[in-house]
Amino acid sequence: MFDDIPYLPIAQQEHDNFADTLRQNQVEVLYLEKLVVEALDAGGETVKADFLTQMLAESGYVAGVLHTVLKDYLNSMTTEEMVVKLMAGVRKNELDYVPLDLVSAAEEQDYPFFLDPMPNLYFTRDPAASIGDGLSINHMTFPARQRESLFMATIIAHHPRFANQGLHVWRDRDQTTRIEGGDELVLSDTVIAIGVSERTAASAIEDIARSLFANQSGFEKVLAIRIPHNHAMMHLDTVFTMINHDQFTVHPGILGEGGQIDTWTLTAGKNGELDIKHDRDLKRVLKEVLNLDDLDLIPTGGGDPLIADREQWNDGSNTLAIAPGVVVTYNRNYVSNQVLREHGLKVLEVLSSELSRGRGGPRCMSMPLVREDLS
Ligand SMILES: NC(=O)NCCC[C@H](N)C(=O)O
């Protein structure tokens, strides 16, 4: 789900620059593949075997000769090699095995992989989202990404830093309706906004709202915000992010006349039902749910429609707030970055020629595991 092919060595340098920027600003950076390896090693042989069985099943291999061949191949590796291999994919020419069944011979002979790679995995925001004392571990929309959330489920269940710490799973990956973390924006300790989008179904929002309200999560309001359903704006965080107690970036292209956009506020009703209130004035709704007298909606591209479209395409709205008023952004969105500075924000720019080709920005490339209490 890329629109172009990143130049790998430069993409890696840019990713290191992103991680360094976070570390230089007192953020502890955890890498997904390391956490998975540590979780599997801590879990022991049975956990590792079950993980591999599940990953192979979700890759289309429940039984049969190829299932056994792949399992033996991956089991011959160290845990680290196995995890990296699963993420990078298994090419057919790596194995000394030619399947003889008709599907493989007649229909899949030109397909290069036994196990597909997962290039979208550097957008760690999407397979899971931390919300209060727990997470949603997501049933993702497209098959190309659906296996990714198994890594997060494994970490939460077995990593010594996360397992047995009383973390809740508000909604798990075994659900059938789609939701992705880029749509899940924690606005305060009682309010979460969730996009109704290409990637997140309204029914999944209802589910997670019910779960949050029923399980003493502390969350009292879920704002469902409907955004256009297209690839450029696949998640709410590609067009709208919170960057301070009372400041937000917003792509002007999603707002109708007078800042209108369909928004529904969900609260707990009687007998486990939901009360739902519709509004179209985003600013008014945000002020109401966050108890603010005023707030600053900062337009991507400074309000110029042409610049806004260009910079949104390169994730100009996808800022990562690492503290109130401190954001990490792509350096290529220089107009939006200047506008943010004029609105008083501290802007930490990171390199972005290659990473941006995957269609996600600093918020998409990260997933906070711990939020300090800022109230
Ligand atoms: N939160 C985000 O907007 N993530 C960006 C995901 C980009 C990835 N290529 C995808 O299409 O899923």
The ligand as a Gaussian input file, in Angstrom:
#p B3LYP/6-31G(d) Opt

LIG

0 1
 N       -1.790000       6.336000      10.646000
 C       -1.491000       6.368000       9.362000
 O       -2.042000       7.169000       8.615000
 N       -0.667000       5.449000       8.875000
 C       -0.174000       5.424000       7.550000
 C       -0.270000       4.059000       6.950000
 C        0.300000       4.001000       5.542000
 C        0.259000       2.626000       4.929000
 N        0.925000       2.615000       3.658000
 C       -1.160000       2.159000       4.745000
 O       -1.723000       2.406000       3.666000
 O       -1.723000       1.542000       5.651000

